[in-house]
Every structure is written in structure tokens, then in C-alpha cells.
Amino acid sequence: LEAGRSVDAERHLRLAIAAQPAFPESHYHLGNALRAQAKLDEAVSAYEEALRLAKNVALSVPSVASAQELAGLSAYRAERFAMARKFLRAAFELSGDGQHLPQVMDCERAARRYSLVKSTFQQLVESEPTPDVLAEGRIVLASTLADQSKFQEAIDLLNAGGASKILRNPSGRHLR
């Protein structure tokens, strides 16, 4: 998918699913391939199937972070935000990896739990994330502030993160 070959990925993933239909990760990646091709209804169906399968695994092995992560990501893509928050939060608690805390923040934002968005952002900062993950968290927090009509705070937050800097070689996080 990263090479821009979503049609090939879709074909290979459909073969993998035909061979092992109960493997949730194949369904999740199929959803990603379909989403890359703007086949959104099919993508949501793939995410829903991934969620159905991954949820069973995650509930069977609650101490395995990767199982919680896959269930959470599948729920997030299927727009089941309360469930996504639960599983992604569990993955973070088990692993300490804040990679998906911006998605947790987005789930909290969808539920209008604005104070939780801010406290989760603080956890994100403390987890020492990559610059891309931190930038994503800043965007979610700024959007949350904008939802509350705190526009200047949102702008100040983005500027503090470097949004107002002129860069010679900006990366993807600088353009978002």
C-alpha cells in the first residue's frame, strides 16, 4: 500500500482472505487498500469484518497489546469510536506505546469529552512519541479547541508546534 499499489494489494488480500477467512488482519488491510481506492462502502465492510474477528481475539487475550491494537484500529476505521477508544486505550496501557493516542483523542473528541482529550494529549507528550504522532495529537487537540470556539488557543497550539515556521524541506506532518 505504501508503494501506491492498492489494486495489487486488494487482489492479494482477497486471496489471503479466501485461504484464511478468520484472520482479522487481512480484513483490516483490505479495508486500507479499498479506502486508498476510494471504495469507501467496501472498506467499511472490510473494517467491520476485521472488527468482528479482532474483537473476539482481543476479548480472549486481554493482556496482548497487539490484539487490543488491531481491534481498536478496526473499530476506529469502522467509526465505532467508543469501542475504538476502549481497545486502543488498553493497548496503550499494556505497551506504553503512545502511537495510537491521537486516535484515542479523536474518539474522546467525537464523544465531546474535551477534558479527556487534553489529558490524553498530556499522556501522549509524556510517552515521547515520534514527531509525526505528536503532530497528529496537536491537530486533534487544536480541533477540539476549535470545537469549543477557542480559536486563538487552537492557533497558538499549532504555532507552538512549529506551524508558523518557514521550512526548506517540509515533511508530511508539516503540511497537515
TORGU-22557 format. One record per residue (C-alpha): x, y, z; chain; residue number from 0; residue in three letters. Coordinates in Angstrom, 2 decimals, always signed. Example, Ala and Ser with C-alpha at 12.3 -4.5 7.8 and 13.67 -1.06 7.14 Angstrom:
<atoms>
<<+12.30; -4.50; +7.80>; "A"; 0; "ALA">
<<+13.67; -1.06; +7.14>; "A"; 1; "SER">
</atoms>
This chain:
<atoms>
<<+0.00; +0.00; +0.00>; "A"; 0; "LEU">
<<+2.80; +2.40; +0.79>; "A"; 1; "GLU">
<<+4.10; +1.98; -2.75>; "A"; 2; "ALA">
<<+0.76; +3.14; -4.13>; "A"; 3; "GLY">
<<-0.21; -0.31; -5.38>; "A"; 4; "ARG">
<<-3.58; -0.61; -3.67>; "A"; 5; "SER">
<<-5.16; -2.55; -6.55>; "A"; 6; "VAL">
<<-2.45; -5.24; -6.31>; "A"; 7; "ASP">
<<-2.77; -5.22; -2.52>; "A"; 8; "ALA">
<<-6.53; -5.70; -2.79>; "A"; 9; "GLU">
<<-6.09; -8.70; -5.09>; "A"; 10; "ARG">
<<-3.52; -10.36; -2.81>; "A"; 11; "HIS">
<<-5.55; -9.66; +0.32>; "A"; 12; "LEU">
<<-8.69; -11.16; -1.21>; "A"; 13; "ARG">
<<-6.66; -14.31; -1.95>; "A"; 14; "LEU">
<<-5.36; -14.35; +1.63>; "A"; 15; "ALA">
<<-8.91; -13.98; +2.97>; "A"; 16; "ILE">
<<-10.13; -16.79; +0.73>; "A"; 17; "ALA">
<<-7.41; -19.02; +2.19>; "A"; 18; "ALA">
<<-7.87; -17.88; +5.83>; "A"; 19; "GLN">
<<-11.15; -16.02; +6.27>; "A"; 20; "PRO">
<<-10.85; -15.85; +10.08>; "A"; 21; "ALA">
<<-7.60; -13.83; +10.05>; "A"; 22; "PHE">
<<-8.67; -10.30; +11.10>; "A"; 23; "PRO">
<<-5.51; -8.52; +9.97>; "A"; 24; "GLU">
<<-6.15; -9.41; +6.33>; "A"; 25; "SER">
<<-9.62; -7.85; +6.52>; "A"; 26; "HIS">
<<-8.18; -4.71; +8.13>; "A"; 27; "TYR">
<<-5.52; -4.31; +5.44>; "A"; 28; "HIS">
<<-8.13; -4.99; +2.75>; "A"; 29; "LEU">
<<-10.10; -2.09; +4.21>; "A"; 30; "GLY">
<<-6.99; +0.09; +3.89>; "A"; 31; "ASN">
<<-6.47; -0.97; +0.26>; "A"; 32; "ALA">
<<-10.10; -0.27; -0.59>; "A"; 33; "LEU">
<<-10.01; +3.08; +1.20>; "A"; 34; "ARG">
<<-6.94; +4.05; -0.84>; "A"; 35; "ALA">
<<-9.03; +3.40; -3.97>; "A"; 36; "GLN">
<<-11.96; +5.45; -2.60>; "A"; 37; "ALA">
<<-14.15; +2.31; -2.39>; "A"; 38; "LYS">
<<-15.47; +3.53; +0.93>; "A"; 39; "LEU">
<<-18.53; +1.30; +1.37>; "A"; 40; "ASP">
<<-16.45; -1.80; +0.69>; "A"; 41; "GLU">
<<-13.71; -0.51; +3.00>; "A"; 42; "ALA">
<<-16.17; -0.06; +5.87>; "A"; 43; "VAL">
<<-17.45; -3.61; +5.32>; "A"; 44; "SER">
<<-13.89; -4.92; +5.49>; "A"; 45; "ALA">
<<-13.22; -2.94; +8.67>; "A"; 46; "TYR">
<<-16.46; -4.23; +10.20>; "A"; 47; "GLU">
<<-15.41; -7.82; +9.49>; "A"; 48; "GLU">
<<-11.94; -7.14; +10.87>; "A"; 49; "ALA">
<<-13.56; -5.70; +13.98>; "A"; 50; "LEU">
<<-15.87; -8.68; +14.40>; "A"; 51; "ARG">
<<-12.94; -11.09; +14.25>; "A"; 52; "LEU">
<<-10.39; -8.96; +16.13>; "A"; 53; "ALA">
<<-12.83; -8.18; +18.94>; "A"; 54; "LYS">
<<-13.17; -11.89; +19.68>; "A"; 55; "ASN">
<<-9.40; -12.27; +19.78>; "A"; 56; "VAL">
<<-8.92; -9.16; +21.93>; "A"; 57; "ALA">
<<-11.51; -10.33; +24.44>; "A"; 58; "LEU">
<<-9.96; -13.80; +24.53>; "A"; 59; "SER">
<<-6.46; -12.48; +25.25>; "A"; 60; "VAL">
<<-6.91; -9.17; +27.08>; "A"; 61; "PRO">
<<-3.24; -8.99; +28.06>; "A"; 62; "SER">
<<-1.94; -8.96; +24.46>; "A"; 63; "VAL">
<<-1.39; -5.39; +23.30>; "A"; 64; "ALA">
<<-1.31; -6.22; +19.58>; "A"; 65; "SER">
<<-4.74; -7.88; +19.79>; "A"; 66; "ALA">
<<-6.15; -4.80; +21.54>; "A"; 67; "GLN">
<<-4.49; -2.55; +18.96>; "A"; 68; "GLU">
<<-5.95; -4.38; +15.93>; "A"; 69; "LEU">
<<-9.43; -4.40; +17.47>; "A"; 70; "ALA">
<<-9.09; -0.71; +18.27>; "A"; 71; "GLY">
<<-7.85; +0.30; +14.84>; "A"; 72; "LEU">
<<-10.57; -1.75; +13.16>; "A"; 73; "SER">
<<-13.21; -0.12; +15.35>; "A"; 74; "ALA">
<<-11.76; +3.33; +14.65>; "A"; 75; "TYR">
<<-11.87; +2.82; +10.88>; "A"; 76; "ARG">
<<-15.42; +1.45; +11.19>; "A"; 77; "ALA">
<<-16.28; +4.64; +13.12>; "A"; 78; "GLU">
<<-17.17; +2.73; +16.28>; "A"; 79; "ARG">
<<-15.45; +5.32; +18.42>; "A"; 80; "PHE">
<<-16.42; +4.18; +21.92>; "A"; 81; "ALA">
<<-15.17; +0.67; +21.18>; "A"; 82; "MET">
<<-12.05; +2.00; +19.45>; "A"; 83; "ALA">
<<-11.24; +4.14; +22.48>; "A"; 84; "ARG">
<<-11.58; +1.16; +24.81>; "A"; 85; "LYS">
<<-9.32; -1.15; +22.81>; "A"; 86; "PHE">
<<-6.71; +1.48; +21.86>; "A"; 87; "LEU">
<<-6.55; +2.69; +25.45>; "A"; 88; "ARG">
<<-6.00; -0.92; +26.58>; "A"; 89; "ALA">
<<-3.21; -1.33; +24.01>; "A"; 90; "ALA">
<<-1.52; +1.79; +25.36>; "A"; 91; "PHE">
<<-1.85; +0.65; +28.97>; "A"; 92; "GLU">
<<-0.32; -2.71; +28.08>; "A"; 93; "LEU">
<<+2.51; -1.49; +25.86>; "A"; 94; "SER">
<<+3.19; +2.10; +26.92>; "A"; 95; "GLY">
<<+3.43; +2.96; +23.20>; "A"; 96; "ASP">
<<+1.58; +6.21; +22.51>; "A"; 97; "GLY">
<<+1.45; +5.68; +18.74>; "A"; 98; "GLN">
<<-2.36; +5.49; +18.69>; "A"; 99; "HIS">
<<-3.16; +8.05; +21.38>; "A"; 100; "LEU">
<<-4.16; +10.62; +18.71>; "A"; 101; "PRO">
<<-6.90; +8.18; +17.64>; "A"; 102; "GLN">
<<-7.94; +7.83; +21.31>; "A"; 103; "VAL">
<<-8.08; +11.63; +21.48>; "A"; 104; "MET">
<<-10.21; +11.70; +18.33>; "A"; 105; "ASP">
<<-12.60; +9.17; +19.87>; "A"; 106; "CYS">
<<-12.86; +11.32; +23.00>; "A"; 107; "GLU">
<<-13.45; +14.35; +20.80>; "A"; 108; "ARG">
<<-16.26; +12.54; +18.97>; "A"; 109; "ALA">
<<-17.92; +11.92; +22.35>; "A"; 110; "ALA">
<<-17.37; +15.59; +23.28>; "A"; 111; "ARG">
<<-15.19; +14.61; +26.23>; "A"; 112; "ARG">
<<-13.00; +17.62; +25.79>; "A"; 113; "TYR">
<<-11.20; +17.43; +29.14>; "A"; 114; "SER">
<<-10.19; +13.84; +28.35>; "A"; 115; "LEU">
<<-8.75; +14.96; +25.01>; "A"; 116; "VAL">
<<-6.46; +17.37; +26.83>; "A"; 117; "LYS">
<<-5.36; +14.83; +29.46>; "A"; 118; "SER">
<<-4.73; +12.20; +26.77>; "A"; 119; "THR">
<<-2.61; +14.74; +24.88>; "A"; 120; "PHE">
<<-0.54; +15.16; +28.04>; "A"; 121; "GLN">
<<-0.08; +11.38; +28.17>; "A"; 122; "GLN">
<<+0.96; +11.48; +24.53>; "A"; 123; "LEU">
<<+3.62; +14.10; +25.21>; "A"; 124; "VAL">
<<+4.91; +12.10; +28.19>; "A"; 125; "GLU">
<<+5.15; +8.94; +26.07>; "A"; 126; "SER">
<<+7.83; +10.60; +23.91>; "A"; 127; "GLU">
<<+6.15; +9.97; +20.56>; "A"; 128; "PRO">
<<+7.61; +10.39; +17.11>; "A"; 129; "THR">
<<+7.28; +13.89; +15.62>; "A"; 130; "PRO">
<<+4.53; +12.66; +13.26>; "A"; 131; "ASP">
<<+2.46; +11.19; +16.10>; "A"; 132; "VAL">
<<+2.92; +14.32; +18.21>; "A"; 133; "LEU">
<<+1.85; +16.49; +15.26>; "A"; 134; "ALA">
<<-1.29; +14.36; +14.84>; "A"; 135; "GLU">
<<-2.07; +14.75; +18.53>; "A"; 136; "GLY">
<<-1.63; +18.53; +18.27>; "A"; 137; "ARG">
<<-4.04; +18.62; +15.32>; "A"; 138; "ILE">
<<-6.69; +16.69; +17.27>; "A"; 139; "VAL">
<<-6.25; +18.91; +20.33>; "A"; 140; "LEU">
<<-6.43; +22.06; +18.19>; "A"; 141; "ALA">
<<-9.59; +20.74; +16.53>; "A"; 142; "SER">
<<-11.05; +20.09; +19.97>; "A"; 143; "THR">
<<-10.30; +23.65; +21.00>; "A"; 144; "LEU">
<<-11.91; +24.91; +17.78>; "A"; 145; "ALA">
<<-14.99; +22.78; +18.54>; "A"; 146; "ASP">
<<-15.31; +24.83; +21.72>; "A"; 147; "GLN">
<<-14.83; +28.12; +19.82>; "A"; 148; "SER">
<<-11.38; +28.57; +21.40>; "A"; 149; "LYS">
<<-9.89; +29.53; +18.06>; "A"; 150; "PHE">
<<-6.96; +31.60; +19.31>; "A"; 151; "GLN">
<<-5.88; +28.79; +21.66>; "A"; 152; "GLU">
<<-6.04; +26.35; +18.76>; "A"; 153; "ALA">
<<-3.93; +28.63; +16.57>; "A"; 154; "ILE">
<<-1.44; +29.24; +19.38>; "A"; 155; "ASP">
<<-1.11; +25.48; +19.97>; "A"; 156; "LEU">
<<-0.35; +24.83; +16.31>; "A"; 157; "LEU">
<<+2.07; +27.73; +16.14>; "A"; 158; "ASN">
<<+3.89; +26.48; +19.26>; "A"; 159; "ALA">
<<+4.34; +23.19; +17.42>; "A"; 160; "GLY">
<<+6.05; +24.94; +14.55>; "A"; 161; "GLY">
<<+3.12; +25.62; +12.22>; "A"; 162; "ALA">
<<+4.28; +29.18; +11.61>; "A"; 163; "SER">
<<+7.88; +28.28; +10.75>; "A"; 164; "LYS">
<<+9.15; +28.52; +7.21>; "A"; 165; "ILE">
<<+10.86; +25.24; +6.32>; "A"; 166; "LEU">
<<+13.11; +24.36; +3.41>; "A"; 167; "ARG">
<<+12.15; +20.69; +3.29>; "A"; 168; "ASN">
<<+8.78; +20.19; +4.97>; "A"; 169; "PRO">
<<+7.63; +16.65; +5.69>; "A"; 170; "SER">
<<+4.07; +15.35; +5.68>; "A"; 171; "GLY">
<<+3.44; +16.37; +9.29>; "A"; 172; "ARG">
<<+4.28; +19.98; +8.42>; "A"; 173; "HIS">
<<+1.71; +20.07; +5.65>; "A"; 174; "LEU">
<<-1.20; +18.64; +7.60>; "A"; 175; "ARG">
</atoms>
